[in-house]
Amino acid sequence: MKIFGKFFLYLSIASLFVSIFLSLSGCAMLGSSSSKTDYYTLEYDPPQLTGLIALPFIIKIERFYASPLYNSEKISYRKSDFQTDEYNYNRWETNPAQLIAYFLYRDIKQSGFFKGVFSHDTGYAATHSVSGTVDEFFEDDRGKAWEAVLSLDIVLMAENEPDINKRILFQKKYSSRKPCAKKNPKAVVEAMSKAMSELSGQIITDIHKSLAGKM
C-alpha cells in the first residue's frame, strides 16, 4: 500500500508540473503569435490656391490604378537598386490607387474652382474626367536620409468630344520626393502626405489652366 501511495503522489506531482509547464508555454505562444498591425493614411490640408476664377465645368474623378509594384496595402520600401520589399505590420488603410484618387477628389472639390466634382461611382454626368496611375509610391532608404517617393500619371479628358484626337486635353507625369524627419513608417507617411499635397496643387492648377483656355 505504501508503494502505491508513493506512486500516486509522484504521479500527482508530475501532472502538476506538466500542467504548469503547458500553461506557461501556452501564454508565451499566445503573446508572441500575434503582432499588432499599424494602419496609415495620408493627412494634410487641401492646397490653398489663389488667383483662379471658378469655371462652369463638371469634373469626374475616374478610378485610378497602381503600378504592379505598389498595388498593395503594405508599405513598400527600397534599400538597394533592383530590389523592393514590404513591411509586414505597417500598411496603408487602402490600396494607394484608391487613396490618391480620394484625396485628389477631395482637393479638387475643396478648391471651389469648378461647378461640380464627383467620384466615378456616383453616376452623375460630367463635362470632363480625370484618371491616373500611381507609378511610384514607396519609401526610399538608399540615401543618407529616407525619402517618400510619389509619381503620378494624370490624364484630363473631355467627356462629350466626338473627335477622339481632341478628347485628351493633356497627359502629364507628376513626381515628388520628400525627406523623412525620422527613419520609421510614420515619418514616411508624413513625408508622403507632403508630397501628395504638393502634387495635388500642381494638378489642380494644370486642370484649371487647361479648361480656362476652353472658355
N, C-alpha and C positions, 0 to 999 in steps of 0.2 A: 504494500500500500504506500509506503514511503517513497518507493521508486516511482510509482505512478503519480504521486503528489508532486514530486520534484519535476517530473516530465511536463505535467500540465502547467506548472509555474514557469518553467523555462519557455514553454510554447506561448504562454500569455505575454511574457516579457518581449519575446521575439516579435510577436504580432503587433505589440505596441510600437516597437521601434520601426517596423515596416510601415505602419500606418502614418507615423510622424514623418518618415522619410518621403513617402508618396505625397503627403500633404504639402510639405515644403517644396518638393520638386514641381508639383502642380502649380503652386503660387509663382514660382520662379518662371515657369514656362508661360503662364498667363501674362505675367508682367512684360516678358520680352517678345511675345509672339506678335503683338500689335504695336505699330508705331503710328503716331499722330501725323496725319497729312494736313499740311497748311495750304489753303486756297487763296489766290491773289487775284486782284482785278486792277485795272488802270484807275487812277484817281487824279483828276485835275479839273480846274475851272475851264469852261468853254472859252476859246480865244476871244479877246476883246478887240474887234476890228472896227475902225472908224473911217469916216470919209466916203462910205459907199452908200448909194441910194437903194431903196427897195425896188425889186424888179417883179413884173407880173407873170412870173413863171412858176410852175409847179414841179418840184423835184421828187423823184422816186429813187430811193437807195435800194439797188438790187442786191441779191445775195452775193456775198464775197466768197472767195476761195483762197486757200492757203497752199503754199508750196508743199510738196510731199514731205520735205524735211521738217516742217513746222506744223503739220496737220495733226496736232495732238495737244491735249490739255497740259501735258507735262512741260515744265520749263526747260528749254534746250540751252545747252552751253557748249562752247568750243575751247579746248585747251591747247590744241595744236592744229596745224593745217591738215586737211583731208580727213579730219576726224570730228564727229559730233557725239554728244552724249546728252542724257536727260536726268534730272533729279527724280528720285523715286517718291519722295514725300513732299515735294513742292510743286504745285500745279496752278494753272490758270483756272478761273471759275468756269470758263467755257473755251471752245476752240478759238484760236487767235483770229480767224476769219470773222467769226460772229462778234467777237469782242471789238475789233476795229470797225466793222460795219455799224455796230450800235453807236459807238462814240462819234463817228463821223456824222451819222444821222442826227444825234443829239446836238452836235455843234452847229451843223448847218441850220437846223430848226431854231436853235437859240440865237443865231445871228440876226434873224428877222429880215434878211435881205431878199426873201422870196415869198411869193403868195402862199405857197404851201409846201410842206416837206413830209413825205410818207415813206414808210418802210415797204419792202417788196410784198409782204404778206397782207397788206390792208385791202388790196383790190381796187384802190382808187386810181383813176386815170391821171396821167402826168404829161407835161409837155416835154420833160427831159428826164433822163435817167443817169445815175452814177453807179458804175460797177467797178470792181477791183480785185486784185490778187495781192495777198501778203507774201512777198518774195523772201523777206528776211525778218526774223522775229526771235532774236536769241541773245544770250549773254556771251560776250567775247572776253575770254580770260587770257588771251595771248599777249597782251601788253603788260606794262607795269601796273596799270590800273584797269580794273574791269570796266567794260562798256556795255551799254544796251544798244543793240543794233536793230533798226527798223527800216524796212524798204517796202514801198507800196507801188503797185502799178494801177493807175486810175484812168478810167475811160468815161468821158461825158458824151452822151448821145442824145440826138433829137428823136423823140418818140413818133412824131407824126410826119416825118420826112420820107416821102416815097422813093427818093433817089438814094440808094444805099451808099453811094460815093459821098453824099453830103450829110449822111446820118451821123457819122462820127465827127464830133466837134474838136475833140483833142484826146490823145492818149499820152500820158506822161508818167515818168517814174519819179517818185519822191523818196529821198533817203535821209536818215539822220542817225548820228552816233552821239550818245550822251554818256559822260563818265559817271561811274557809280561812287557814291560817297564812302561806301564800305564794301567789303567782299562777302556779301551774303545775299540771298534771294530777295529780301525785302528792299535792299538798296537797288537791286536790278530793276524791280518793279517801279520804284520811284523814278529811276532814270528813264525807263521805257515810257512812263507817263509824260515826262517832259518831252521826249521825242515825238510822241503822238500829238501833244499839244502844238508843237512847232509845225508838224506836217499838216495837221488839220487846218491851221490858219492859212498855210500856203494853198491848200486845195480849195478852200472856200473862196479865197481871193481870186484864184485862177478860174473857178467856175463863174464867179460874178463877172470877171473881165470878159470871158468868152461870151456870156449871154448878154451882157450890156451892149456888145457890138452887134447884136441881132435886133436891137430896138429901132 
